[in-house]
Amino acid sequence: MPPGTVPPDPAAVAVVLAGGRSLRYGADKVAVLLDPCLSTLPAGWAVVCVGPSRPTVRPVAWTRESPAYGG
């Protein structure tokens, strides 16, 4: 395994918060930043995204907070 590579860990789960309204950003920041963020995570990790479901570069599980945008 190359130096700096993180080995797959079947017990690791990444939670990505992707449900904000982007009011201060001025654009849909999830559309701009989600896929680059997901691309940095090790392939062996499960990923759960919190927010409205959308297509992504890798398989993820989606969930929503209740109420939506409740933080």
Secondary structure as GFF3:
##gff-version 3
##sequence-region A 1 71
A	DSSP	beta_strand	13	17	.	.	.	ID=ss1
A	DSSP	alpha_helix	29	39	.	.	.	ID=ss2
A	DSSP	beta_strand	46	50	.	.	.	ID=ss3
A	DSSP	beta_strand	61	63	.	.	.	ID=ss4
###
